[in-house]
Amino acid sequence: MGMKMVGFTFLIGTIFSGCGSTNATSIKSSAEAMILGSEIDGTELTERFDLNGDGIPDVWKVSFLKDEGGDKTLLRKELDINFDGKVDISKYYDVNGTMEREELDLDFDGKVDAVNLYEDGALVIREVDTSFDGNTNVWKFYDAGALVRKERDLNGDSAVDSWEYYKDGKLTRVGSDRDGDGEPEFFEDAPSGS
């Protein structure tokens, strides 16, 4: 049982890493996952994998077939991480196999609650619906993997009314919109130690 769990943990880490080069053979040997099959539709190959051995697909990989020799580029990967039959994470890749977008269902209700946007494979924006009402209310902006700014809609009117700025991983200043015009009227330095 312990060895199976280690393999499963490795597989989940491999899947979450976004690596498009993982092939079905390494997945099967890594976690004893079952390959449930594959289908070709024109130039798209869809592969289905069963991670928990219940005979139901938990991972779907859609690839673009470059030629008849088997060369392919990953276009999309979908994962059901809690094995309830619904996709919880969808990853989208460009024509070179570099991740562009990731959609996450954080509360497992079948609806997207967070979207991560990437440029050249690096996270640049994370949009989150923390109230799970279908409206984004937190936007996080990244530079070279580091959080540099966070914007929030605190009053639920779909407009940003709070700004946080970060440097070297630390909160440096905070701004707020007090009159509802979408612009910060007030900025203050973050308390030391933030």
Secondary structure, DSSP 8 states (H G I E B T S, - for coil): -HHHHHHHHHHHHHHHTT-TT--HHHHHHHH--EEEEEEEETTEEEEEEESSSSSS--EEEEEEE-STTS-EEEEEEEE-TT-SSS--EEEEE-TTS-EEEEEE-TTSSSS--EEEEEETTEEEEEEE-TT-SSS--EEEEEETTEEEEEEE-SSSSSS--EEEEEETTEEEEEEE-SSSSSS--EEEE--TT-
